[in-house]
Amino acid sequence: MSEAWHAPYEKLSRQTITLHQCIRSLMEELEAVDWYRQRADDCEDPQLKAILLHNMREEMEHACMEMEWLRRNNADFAGQMDTYLYSEGDITEVEERAEAGGGRSDPSKV
């Protein structure tokens, strides 16, 4: 069970619980990436630093796997990812282009 429920657990759908499990796991993976990066920056031993960076990249792999699960299993996440991931130009203008019908793949709008 998670301590992060913001509504009574018994009122949550199985879909909401599963989504929560993925989101919490993703948060933990990203936190681990941050911890390993900080430790590597602070580490003076080259071999240990290499290990810490290796571990950081493993956590990135896990985070990306969970993001892909979110894309495949949640239409709202999929739509946002389709709009923003691998887009071109100013990230803050991507939404404006998408809403104007230009989407992210229209180079004339970049």
C-alpha positions in Angstrom: 0.0 0.0 0.0 1.0 3.6 -0.6 1.0 6.4 1.9 0.2 8.8 -1.0 -3.5 8.1 -1.4 -5.5 11.3 -1.7 -8.9 9.6 -1.7 -10.2 6.6 0.2 -8.5 3.5 -1.3 -11.7 1.6 -1.5 -13.1 4.2 -3.8 -10.2 4.0 -6.3 -10.6 2.0 -9.5 -8.1 -0.8 -10.3 -7.0 1.4 -13.2 -6.2 4.3 -10.9 -4.3 2.1 -8.5 -2.2 0.6 -11.3 -1.5 4.0 -12.7 -0.5 5.2 -9.2 1.9 2.2 -8.9 3.6 3.2 -12.1 3.8 6.9 -11.2 5.3 6.2 -7.8 7.8 3.8 -9.3 8.8 6.4 -11.9 9.2 9.0 -9.2 11.5 6.6 -7.2 13.6 5.9 -10.3 14.1 9.6 -11.1 15.0 10.2 -7.5 17.6 7.4 -7.7 19.0 9.0 -10.9 19.4 12.3 -9.0 21.0 10.6 -6.0 23.6 8.6 -8.1 24.4 11.7 -10.2 25.1 13.8 -7.0 27.1 11.0 -5.4 29.2 10.6 -8.6 29.9 14.4 -8.8 31.1 14.3 -5.2 33.1 11.0 -5.6 36.9 11.3 -5.9 37.5 7.6 -6.5 37.4 7.0 -10.3 36.3 3.4 -10.1 33.5 4.1 -7.6 32.5 7.2 -9.7 32.2 4.9 -12.8 30.0 2.5 -10.8 27.7 5.2 -9.6 27.3 6.6 -13.1 26.6 3.1 -14.4 23.9 2.7 -11.7 22.5 6.1 -12.6 22.0 5.0 -16.2 20.4 1.8 -15.1 17.8 3.8 -13.1 17.3 5.9 -16.3 16.5 2.7 -18.2 14.0 1.8 -15.6 12.4 5.2 -15.7 12.1 5.1 -19.5 10.5 1.7 -19.3 7.9 3.0 -16.9 7.3 6.0 -19.1 6.7 3.7 -22.1 4.3 1.7 -20.0 2.4 5.0 -19.2 2.3 5.8 -22.9 0.9 2.4 -23.8 -1.6 2.3 -21.0 -2.9 5.8 -20.6 -4.3 7.8 -23.5 -3.8 11.1 -21.6 -0.1 10.5 -21.1 0.2 9.2 -24.7 -1.3 12.4 -26.0 1.1 14.6 -24.0 4.1 12.5 -25.0 3.1 12.7 -28.7 3.0 16.4 -28.4 6.1 17.1 -26.4 8.6 14.3 -26.7 11.1 14.6 -29.5 9.6 17.9 -30.6 11.6 20.6 -32.3 12.1 24.3 -31.4 11.2 26.1 -28.3 9.5 23.6 -25.9 7.3 26.3 -24.4 5.8 27.0 -27.9 5.0 23.3 -28.7 1.6 23.5 -27.1 0.7 26.7 -29.1 1.7 25.0 -32.4 -0.2 21.8 -31.5 -3.3 23.8 -30.6 -3.0 25.8 -33.8 -3.0 22.5 -35.7 0.6 22.6 -36.7 1.6 19.8 -34.3 5.2 19.1 -33.5 6.1 17.7 -36.9 5.4 20.8 -38.9 8.8 22.4 -39.6 7.2 25.6 -40.9 5.9 26.2 -37.4 9.3 25.6 -35.6 
